[in-house]
Amino acid sequence: MIKSVTSNELRFEPPGPGSWVQDPVHFPRPMTRYWQELHPPAFKKGTNDFARFYGLLIDGLQMGYVNGIAYRQVLPATEAEIPERFKRAEQVFTQKLWREQLRD
């Protein structure tokens, strides 16, 4: 979890409320401003679509950047969606729906 830190005039504030973790594996270096503006909405939509398709109990992942450094947050599915997500997860396993994506 990020805490507010100041080091040599550089401030590191959390990208938003809640828990955030740094993602040094996928983003080991600071990202460009262009990437920081374009990546988060597309990444959030893609992970949301994936989570819904497979019946995951998350609403997707959200990215935030602090001084170019990438941080990730897991967004939980709403309580109202949980029963539908369980149904979808059951369909995924019984119908082996991942095979659709393999064919695509």
Order of alpha helices (4+ residues) and beta strands (2+ residues): beta-beta-beta-alpha-beta-beta-alpha-alpha
